[in-house]
Amino acid sequence: MNILFFITPKAECAYISADCSLRQAIEKMEYHKYTAIPILDERGRYIGTLTEGDLLRIIKDRYDLSLRDAEEIRLSSVPRRWKMDPVNINCDIEDLIQTSMRQNFVPVVDDENVFIGIITRKAIIQYCYEHFKKYRDELKELQQRTEQRSSGEEPKKEKAK
């Protein structure tokens, strides 16, 4: 399966530039109600993800931080606790699922590490759930047919719709 099926394209998701201020990042995350946001360089390449935890740690370390002070702090100086790995657009579904187990969303990049969008964990879980339901229903039907054959009953034919 092609992972493009799951992607929220760059044009439809929020991201921040590495040279924006801490205040801009806080305001963008608050506006979009995000707990984490991709960080891009000036060429649009993915360089990391900023999380609420990263923001809380820098505010705690600079406990006298005001919004005016936050305008002076560049994101490039904000330490990030977790490295959120992106996936390449050509990765397989197994790699995507494995990566999504460690983070809320998975950044997707091309061969030159240019950010092209995100895939949310919710989209992946929804896909897995739909496939689970389908296979569960097929298994139930197969079990019913097997039970009918072993008991000598004629299999029930479905009515044409």
Backbone torsions as a table, in degrees:
resi	resn	phi	psi	omega
1	MET	NA	138.0	178.8
2	ASN	-80.3	130.9	-177.0
3	ILE	-71.0	-11.2	176.7
4	LEU	-60.9	-22.0	177.5
5	PHE	-57.5	-31.8	-174.4
6	PHE	-96.4	-14.0	-164.6
7	ILE	-71.6	140.4	165.2
8	THR	-99.8	111.7	-173.8
9	PRO	-64.1	156.8	-179.3
10	LYS	-49.3	-39.9	-178.0
11	ALA	-64.6	-19.5	-177.0
12	GLU	-108.5	3.4	179.4
13	CYS	-126.1	154.4	179.2
14	ALA	-84.9	147.4	175.5
15	TYR	-153.2	167.6	-179.2
16	ILE	-129.0	156.4	178.2
17	SER	-88.3	145.7	-179.7
18	ALA	-61.7	-25.0	-178.1
19	ASP	-93.9	6.2	177.3
20	CYS	-78.3	166.4	-176.7
21	SER	-85.4	163.5	176.1
22	LEU	-58.8	-41.1	179.1
23	ARG	-61.4	-44.6	178.9
24	GLN	-60.4	-40.2	179.3
25	ALA	-64.6	-44.7	179.2
26	ILE	-60.8	-45.9	-178.3
27	GLU	-65.5	-39.9	179.7
28	LYS	-67.5	-43.1	178.8
29	MET	-64.3	-39.9	178.9
30	GLU	-65.3	-45.5	-178.9
31	TYR	-59.1	-44.9	-177.7
32	HIS	-86.7	-5.7	-178.2
33	LYS	60.5	40.7	178.5
34	TYR	-93.6	149.2	172.3
35	THR	-101.3	-11.6	177.3
36	ALA	-154.4	151.3	-176.5
37	ILE	-147.1	137.0	178.6
38	PRO	-66.6	146.1	175.8
39	ILE	-112.2	130.3	-179.3
40	LEU	-118.2	150.6	174.2
41	ASP	-86.1	-176.0	-175.6
42	GLU	-65.1	-18.3	178.3
43	ARG	-97.4	4.6	179.1
44	GLY	85.3	11.3	179.0
45	ARG	-83.6	142.6	178.6
46	TYR	-72.1	128.9	177.9
47	ILE	-122.3	-6.5	177.8
48	GLY	159.0	-175.6	179.9
49	THR	-130.2	134.4	176.1
50	LEU	-97.2	131.3	-179.9
51	THR	-114.1	164.0	174.9
52	GLU	-58.5	-37.2	178.6
53	GLY	-60.5	-40.7	177.0
54	ASP	-60.4	-42.3	179.4
55	LEU	-64.9	-44.1	-179.3
56	LEU	-63.6	-39.5	-180.0
57	ARG	-65.1	-42.4	-179.1
58	ILE	-71.0	-34.5	176.7
59	ILE	-66.8	-40.8	178.2
60	LYS	-63.2	-43.1	-179.3
61	ASP	-66.6	-27.3	178.2
62	ARG	-118.9	64.8	-169.7
63	TYR	-58.7	-15.9	176.3
64	ASP	-96.4	20.2	-176.7
65	LEU	-68.4	126.8	174.5
66	SER	-107.9	171.0	177.0
67	LEU	-62.3	-35.1	178.1
68	ARG	-63.9	-43.2	177.2
69	ASP	-62.9	-37.5	-178.6
70	ALA	-64.2	-23.8	177.1
71	GLU	-69.6	-24.1	-177.1
72	GLU	-88.9	-13.4	-176.7
73	ILE	-92.3	119.7	177.6
74	ARG	-83.0	145.6	179.8
75	LEU	-59.6	-30.3	-179.6
76	SER	-62.0	-18.6	178.9
77	SER	-97.1	-1.0	179.9
78	VAL	-88.2	117.6	178.3
79	PRO	-69.1	140.0	178.2
80	ARG	-110.0	132.8	-175.2
81	ARG	-76.3	-39.3	-175.6
82	TRP	-114.0	143.7	172.7
83	LYS	-96.8	113.1	179.4
84	MET	-93.8	108.6	-175.2
85	ASP	-73.8	137.4	171.5
86	PRO	-86.3	168.4	170.3
87	VAL	-116.7	152.9	175.7
88	ASN	-79.5	147.9	-179.0
89	ILE	-56.1	-23.5	-178.2
90	ASN	-95.5	8.7	-178.1
91	CYS	-70.3	163.9	178.7
92	ASP	-94.6	168.1	-174.4
93	ILE	-61.5	-34.2	179.9
94	GLU	-63.0	-43.3	177.5
95	ASP	-64.2	-39.4	179.1
96	LEU	-62.3	-47.1	-179.5
97	ILE	-64.0	-44.1	179.6
98	GLN	-58.6	-45.0	-179.8
99	THR	-67.4	-38.7	-177.1
100	SER	-68.0	-19.1	179.6
101	MET	-70.5	-16.3	-177.8
102	ARG	-104.2	-5.2	-175.9
103	GLN	-154.3	157.8	-176.1
104	ASN	-67.6	-33.3	176.8
105	PHE	-143.0	161.1	-179.4
106	VAL	-118.1	117.3	174.3
107	PRO	-67.3	142.3	179.2
108	VAL	-115.7	131.4	-178.5
109	VAL	-126.8	161.3	175.4
110	ASP	-91.4	-169.9	-176.8
111	ASP	-65.1	-18.4	179.3
112	GLU	-104.1	16.5	179.1
113	ASN	67.2	19.7	176.7
114	VAL	-79.7	129.6	-178.1
115	PHE	-67.0	127.9	178.5
116	ILE	-120.7	-7.1	176.6
117	GLY	156.4	-170.6	178.4
118	ILE	-130.1	160.0	170.8
119	ILE	-125.1	122.1	-177.6
120	THR	-82.4	151.4	176.6
121	ARG	-61.1	-35.6	179.2
122	LYS	-58.1	-43.9	-179.7
123	ALA	-63.3	-38.2	-179.6
124	ILE	-70.3	-43.0	179.0
125	ILE	-64.1	-40.1	178.3
126	GLN	-60.3	-45.0	178.0
127	TYR	-59.7	-47.3	-179.7
128	CYS	-63.3	-40.0	179.8
129	TYR	-63.5	-45.4	179.2
130	GLU	-60.9	-41.6	178.3
131	HIS	-68.8	-37.0	176.4
132	PHE	-60.4	-47.5	179.6
133	LYS	-59.7	-43.8	-178.9
134	LYS	-61.4	-48.4	-178.4
135	TYR	-70.3	-33.6	176.8
136	ARG	-62.9	-45.3	-180.0
137	ASP	-65.2	-40.7	177.5
138	GLU	-63.9	-39.5	179.2
139	LEU	-65.8	-42.6	177.6
140	LYS	-59.6	-44.4	-179.9
141	GLU	-63.3	-42.9	178.4
142	LEU	-63.6	-41.1	178.7
143	GLN	-64.5	-40.2	178.8
144	GLN	-63.1	-43.9	178.4
145	ARG	-62.8	-40.9	179.9
146	THR	-64.5	-42.9	178.2
147	GLU	-63.7	-40.5	180.0
148	GLN	-64.7	-43.0	179.9
149	ARG	-64.9	-40.9	-178.0
150	SER	-71.1	-24.5	178.5
151	SER	-92.7	-3.8	177.6
152	GLY	86.1	6.2	178.8
153	GLU	-76.4	154.0	173.0
154	GLU	-77.6	134.6	176.8
155	PRO	-61.5	140.6	178.3
156	LYS	-75.7	132.3	177.8
157	LYS	-91.9	136.0	178.1
158	GLU	-75.3	142.8	176.9
159	LYS	-72.7	141.2	176.3
160	ALA	-69.9	139.7	-179.4
161	LYS	-100.5	NA	NA
